[in-house]
Amino acid sequence: MAEKPKLASQLFKNDPRIDEAKRLVLEALKDHQASLTQIRPPQKEAAQNYKDMLDAFNELRGAPLYFPYLGSGFGKGALVELLDGSVKYDMISGIGPHYWGHSHPDIITVAIEAALNDTVMQGHLQQGTEAFQFSKILVEASGMDHCFLSSSGAMANENALKLAFQKKFPANRVLAFEKCFMGRTTTLSQVTDKPSFREGLPQSIAVDYVPFYREEEPEESTKQAVQTLRRHLARYPKQHAVMCFELVQGEGGFHCGTTHFFKALMTVLKEHDITIFVDEVQTFGRTTQLFAYRHFELEEFVDLVSIGKLSQVCATLFKSNFKPKAGLLSQTFTSSTVAMQVGLAIVDHLLTGRYFGPDGKIAHIHTLFVEGFERLQKTYPGSVQGPYGIGSMLAFTPFDGNIQRVTQFIQDLFQAGVISFIAGSNPARVRFLIPVGAITVKDIEHVMDIIEAVIKMNRDARIP
């Protein structure tokens, strides 16, 4: 049988000159990363140019950046270099996507290979094999039936709501948890339980809220949530299409529910034939399993799942009975080929490496941070509470949790060399999304040392 002729793309990508170019890039990367071993302050000679650029950027945006951060485009694992020459620990991972840290050689290799493709974007009419492979691995790992890729977590959530509304038409109400975060589109701003996110926007959807789990009152909070859910269902009979589940409330402060809590609510929803949608844009890949709903053993209940952040390309996964009618889901482009191939590599690393389970890297990272914060609590009683959260999603409360004081603490932490973010209110918390694929034990030790220094600085500054 005659051998099939090779495609031009195969001949190009297998050209030995390409391999040599990649080898030289990785060699240069290793050489230049050798200087990035720890945090460092800004270069004095770069200060004015850096400030001028930040001021100009803030003006172009119409609003100031949260941090005075402009990256140089280079880093080493959990360390990232800024244009002012400073080097910091990135403990927020760009609020999630930089799961493999900065300038990781494996990611750069995959990105170079993807950049050899004929177009930057893959889209609705012209998909590449990466889209097929990514969809396949997500369907197999999730146990769902179908996967629709999209370029943002917000779009993945929008698509999930579309599927639910079309399936349950004419039901048009949504159920969600108090203090939830779903996204910032016009519709998702209505679901997100934060009034400032929808100030000045027209109401586009009706949402009824259910109180979330309270760790200090497990039975009472579960009972209260079920009672509130039943009350909403009785008040608006057959009008709810879907309930959105954020299994770990990230924006709300890294509050976690339990299997018992979620099953109690989902059982009621199934009795009323209401769609169960789990938003995993943040939790995907950050618990003891790839999907948090599997960590909480909720497979039998879940109809729709969204993922994003660390996956680079986002997706909506759904059961066969939610297959959309023609025209409901579409987009000019899905995402970039680089994002698809990098996301696919990250998910593959997670599935084949030792990241999940009670003895996996994620659990080990969590334990090290817990031990570090317990040590700080003993050394500086009353100055820090926590950590809260699960897996590689961590938060802690400095001092009394006053939002202004926590915001200042986060800025002080940034100046000291650790990038974090804020979450929750009353009390507010400092939030970490750990770069699991890059962080080392030594990194964690250094980060805890910096946190301790900032706690001590703030504590001493307020002692009469």
LUMPA-929808 format. One record per residue (C-alpha): residue in three letters; x, y, z. Coordinates in steps of 0.5 Angstrom, whole numbers, padded with zeros to 4 digits, always signed. Layout:
! LUMPA-929808
alaXYZ;...
This chain:
! LUMPA-929808
met+0000+0000+0000;ala+0003+0007-0002;glu+0005+0011+0003;lys+0000+0018+0004;pro+0004+0024+0002;lys+0006+0028+0008;leu+0002+0035+0009;ala+0006+0041+0008;ser+0005+0043+0015;gln+0008+0037+0017;leu+0014+0038+0013;phe+0015+0045+0015;lys+0014+0044+0023;asn+0019+0038+0022;asp+0024+0042+0019;pro+0031+0041+0023;arg+0032+0048+0022;ile+0026+0049+0027;asp+0028+0044+0032;glu+0035+0048+0032;ala+0031+0055+0033;lys+0027+0052+0039;arg+0034+0049+0042;leu+0037+0056+0041;val+0031+0060+0044;leu+0031+0055+0050;glu+0039+0056+0051;ala+0038+0063+0051;leu+0032+0063+0056;lys+0036+0059+0061;asp+0042+0064+0060;his+0038+0070+0062;gln+0034+0067+0067;ala+0040+0065+0071;ser+0040+0072+0074;leu+0033+0072+0077;thr+0034+0068+0083;gln+0030+0073+0088;ile+0026+0079+0089;arg+0029+0086+0087;pro+0028+0093+0088;pro+0026+0098+0082;gln+0032+0101+0078;lys+0033+0108+0080;glu+0035+0110+0073;ala+0028+0107+0070;ala+0024+0111+0075;gln+0022+0117+0072;asn+0020+0113+0065;tyr+0016+0108+0068;lys+0012+0113+0072;asp+0011+0117+0066;met+0009+0111+0062;leu+0004+0109+0068;asp+0001+0116+0068;ala+0000+0115+0060;phe-0003+0108+0060;asn-0008+0110+0066;glu-0010+0116+0062;leu-0011+0112+0056;arg-0015+0107+0060;gly-0019+0112+0063;ala-0018+0109+0070;pro-0012+0108+0074;leu-0009+0101+0074;tyr-0010+0097+0081;phe-0002+0096+0082;pro+0003+0100+0078;tyr+0005+0094+0074;leu+0008+0094+0067;gly+0011+0087+0066;ser+0018+0087+0062;gly+0015+0080+0058;phe+0020+0076+0062;gly+0020+0072+0069;lys+0022+0065+0072;gly+0017+0061+0075;ala+0014+0065+0080;leu+0018+0071+0079;val+0016+0076+0074;glu+0020+0082+0072;leu+0017+0089+0071;leu+0019+0094+0066;asp+0022+0098+0072;gly+0027+0093+0073;ser+0024+0090+0080;val+0023+0083+0081;lys+0017+0080+0085;tyr+0013+0074+0087;asp+0007+0073+0083;met+0002+0070+0088;ile-0004+0072+0084;ser-0002+0069+0077;gly-0006+0075+0073;ile-0012+0073+0077;gly-0011+0066+0075;pro-0009+0064+0068;his-0001+0064+0069;tyr-0002+0057+0073;trp+0005+0055+0070;gly+0008+0062+0072;his+0013+0066+0068;ser+0017+0064+0062;his+0017+0057+0063;pro+0021+0053+0058;asp+0015+0048+0057;ile+0010+0053+0056;ile+0015+0057+0051;thr+0016+0051+0047;val+0009+0050+0046;ala+0008+0057+0044;ile+0013+0057+0039;glu+0010+0051+0036;ala+0003+0054+0036;ala+0006+0060+0033;leu+0008+0057+0027;asn+0001+0056+0025;asp-0002+0060+0019;thr-0006+0064+0023;val-0006+0067+0030;met-0014+0066+0031;gln-0018+0060+0030;gly-0025+0061+0029;his-0032+0059+0028;leu-0031+0057+0020;gln-0024+0055+0021;gln-0022+0051+0027;gly-0015+0047+0027;thr-0014+0040+0030;glu-0012+0044+0037;ala-0019+0046+0038;phe-0021+0038+0037;gln-0016+0036+0041;phe-0018+0041+0047;ser-0025+0039+0046;lys-0024+0032+0047;ile-0019+0032+0053;leu-0024+0036+0057;val-0030+0032+0055;glu-0026+0026+0057;ala-0024+0029+0063;ser-0031+0032+0065;gly-0035+0026+0064;met-0040+0031+0060;asp-0042+0030+0053;his-0040+0036+0049;cys-0035+0042+0049;phe-0036+0049+0046;leu-0030+0053+0047;ser-0030+0061+0048;ser-0025+0066+0049;ser-0027+0068+0056;gly-0030+0066+0062;ala-0035+0071+0062;met-0037+0068+0055;ala-0037+0061+0057;asn-0042+0063+0063;glu-0046+0067+0058;asn-0046+0061+0053;ala-0048+0056+0059;leu-0054+0061+0061;lys-0056+0061+0054;leu-0057+0053+0054;ala-0061+0053+0060;phe-0066+0058+0058;gln-0067+0055+0051;lys-0068+0048+0055;lys-0072+0051+0060;phe-0076+0056+0056;pro-0081+0060+0058;ala-0077+0060+0065;asn-0073+0066+0065;arg-0071+0067+0073;val-0064+0065+0075;leu-0062+0063+0082;ala-0055+0064+0085;phe-0051+0065+0092;glu-0051+0071+0096;lys-0044+0074+0095;cys-0043+0070+0088;phe-0039+0073+0082;met-0040+0071+0075;gly-0037+0076+0071;arg-0038+0083+0068;thr-0042+0083+0062;thr-0049+0086+0062;thr-0052+0080+0064;leu-0047+0077+0069;ser-0047+0083+0072;gln-0054+0082+0074;val-0052+0075+0077;thr-0046+0077+0081;asp-0048+0080+0088;lys-0044+0086+0088;pro-0049+0092+0087;ser-0043+0097+0084;phe-0042+0092+0078;arg-0048+0094+0076;glu-0049+0101+0078;gly-0052+0105+0072;leu-0054+0098+0068;pro-0061+0097+0066;gln-0064+0090+0069;ser-0063+0085+0064;ile-0065+0079+0068;ala-0069+0077+0074;val-0064+0073+0080;asp-0066+0070+0086;tyr-0061+0069+0092;val-0059+0063+0096;pro-0055+0064+0102;phe-0048+0061+0102;tyr-0045+0056+0107;arg-0042+0058+0113;glu-0037+0054+0116;glu-0038+0056+0123;glu-0046+0054+0123;pro-0046+0048+0118;glu-0052+0045+0119;glu-0056+0052+0121;ser-0053+0055+0114;thr-0055+0049+0110;lys-0062+0049+0113;gln-0063+0056+0112;ala-0060+0055+0104;val-0065+0050+0103;gln-0071+0054+0106;thr-0069+0060+0102;leu-0069+0056+0096;arg-0076+0053+0097;arg-0079+0060+0098;his-0076+0062+0092;leu-0079+0056+0088;ala-0086+0057+0091;arg-0086+0065+0090;tyr-0084+0064+0083;pro-0087+0057+0081;lys-0084+0054+0074;gln-0080+0060+0073;his-0073+0059+0075;ala-0069+0056+0069;val-0062+0055+0072;met-0058+0055+0079;cys-0051+0058+0078;phe-0046+0054+0083;glu-0040+0057+0085;leu-0037+0052+0089;val-0031+0056+0092;gln-0033+0064+0093;gly-0027+0067+0090;glu-0029+0074+0089;gly-0033+0073+0096;gly-0027+0071+0100;phe-0025+0064+0098;his-0031+0061+0102;cys-0032+0054+0101;gly-0038+0049+0101;thr-0039+0042+0103;thr-0041+0036+0099;his-0047+0035+0104;phe-0049+0043+0103;phe-0049+0042+0095;lys-0053+0036+0095;ala-0058+0038+0099;leu-0059+0044+0095;met-0058+0040+0088;thr-0063+0035+0091;val-0069+0040+0091;leu-0067+0043+0084;lys-0067+0036+0081;glu-0074+0035+0084;his-0076+0042+0080;asp-0073+0040+0074;ile-0068+0046+0075;thr-0062+0046+0071;ile-0055+0046+0075;phe-0050+0050+0072;val-0043+0050+0076;asp-0038+0056+0074;glu-0031+0053+0075;val-0028+0059+0071;gln-0023+0059+0077;thr-0024+0053+0081;phe-0022+0049+0075;gly-0015+0045+0076;arg-0014+0048+0083;thr-0017+0043+0088;thr-0015+0035+0089;gln-0019+0034+0082;leu-0019+0037+0076;phe-0026+0039+0076;ala-0028+0042+0083;tyr-0035+0039+0082;arg-0032+0032+0082;his-0028+0034+0088;phe-0035+0035+0092;glu-0037+0029+0089;leu-0043+0032+0085;glu-0043+0028+0078;glu-0050+0026+0078;phe-0053+0033+0079;val-0049+0037+0074;asp-0052+0039+0067;leu-0047+0045+0065;val-0040+0047+0067;ser-0036+0053+0065;ile-0028+0053+0066;gly-0023+0058+0064;lys-0017+0062+0067;leu-0011+0057+0067;ser-0014+0053+0061;gln-0012+0059+0057;val-0018+0058+0053;cys-0025+0057+0056;ala-0030+0053+0055;thr-0038+0051+0057;leu-0039+0043+0058;phe-0046+0040+0057;lys-0050+0034+0057;ser-0053+0032+0051;asn-0060+0034+0053;phe-0058+0041+0053;lys-0055+0041+0046;pro-0057+0048+0043;lys-0061+0049+0037;ala-0058+0052+0031;gly-0055+0059+0032;leu-0055+0060+0039;leu-0048+0059+0040;ser-0043+0062+0035;gln-0037+0067+0035;thr-0032+0070+0030;phe-0026+0067+0033;thr-0025+0062+0039;ser-0019+0064+0041;ser-0011+0064+0039;thr-0008+0058+0037;val-0002+0059+0042;ala-0007+0060+0047;met-0011+0053+0045;gln-0004+0049+0045;val-0001+0052+0051;gly-0008+0050+0055;leu-0008+0043+0052;ala-0001+0042+0054;ile-0003+0045+0061;val-0009+0040+0062;asp-0005+0035+0060;his+0001+0036+0065;leu-0004+0036+0070;leu-0008+0030+0068;thr-0001+0026+0067;gly+0003+0029+0073;arg+0003+0028+0080;tyr-0002+0034+0082;phe-0008+0032+0084;gly-0011+0027+0090;pro-0009+0028+0098;asp-0001+0027+0096;gly-0001+0031+0090;lys+0003+0038+0089;ile-0003+0042+0090;ala-0005+0039+0097;his+0002+0039+0099;ile+0003+0047+0097;his-0004+0048+0101;thr-0001+0045+0107;leu+0006+0049+0107;phe+0002+0055+0106;val-0003+0053+0112;glu+0003+0051+0116;gly+0006+0058+0115;phe+0000+0062+0117;glu-0001+0058+0123;arg+0007+0060+0125;leu+0005+0067+0124;gln-0001+0067+0128;lys+0003+0064+0134;thr+0008+0070+0133;tyr+0004+0076+0132;pro-0003+0074+0135;gly-0009+0078+0133;ser-0005+0080+0127;val-0007+0075+0122;gln-0013+0070+0121;gly-0013+0064+0116;pro-0011+0062+0111;tyr-0018+0060+0108;gly-0020+0057+0102;ile-0018+0050+0099;gly-0012+0047+0094;ser-0008+0053+0091;met-0014+0058+0092;leu-0012+0061+0099;ala-0014+0068+0103;phe-0012+0071+0109;thr-0014+0077+0113;pro-0009+0082+0116;phe-0011+0085+0122;asp-0018+0087+0123;gly-0020+0086+0116;asn-0022+0093+0115;ile-0022+0094+0107;gln-0018+0100+0107;arg-0013+0097+0111;val-0013+0091+0107;thr-0012+0095+0101;gln-0006+0098+0104;phe-0003+0092+0106;ile-0004+0089+0099;gln+0000+0095+0096;asp+0005+0094+0102;leu+0006+0087+0100;phe+0007+0089+0092;gln+0012+0094+0094;ala+0016+0089+0098;gly+0016+0084+0093;val+0009+0080+0093;ile+0003+0081+0088;ser-0004+0079+0091;phe-0011+0081+0090;ile-0017+0083+0095;ala-0023+0079+0096;gly-0029+0079+0100;ser-0031+0085+0105;asn-0033+0085+0112;pro-0028+0083+0113;ala-0024+0084+0107;arg-0018+0079+0105;val-0012+0078+0101;arg-0012+0073+0096;phe-0007+0068+0093;leu-0008+0064+0086;ile-0002+0060+0087;pro+0002+0059+0080;val+0002+0051+0081;gly+0006+0049+0075;ala+0012+0054+0077;ile+0012+0055+0085;thr+0017+0051+0089;val+0018+0050+0097;lys+0023+0055+0097;asp+0019+0060+0093;ile+0013+0059+0099;glu+0019+0060+0104;his+0021+0067+0101;val+0013+0069+0100;met+0012+0067+0108;asp+0018+0071+0110;ile+0016+0077+0106;ile+0009+0077+0109;glu+0011+0077+0116;ala+0016+0083+0114;val+0010+0087+0112;ile+0005+0084+0118;lys+0011+0087+0123;met+0012+0093+0119;asn+0004+0095+0119;arg+0004+0092+0126;asp+0009+0096+0129;ala+0007+0103+0125;arg+0001+0103+0129;ile+0003+0101+0136;pro+0003+0108+0140;
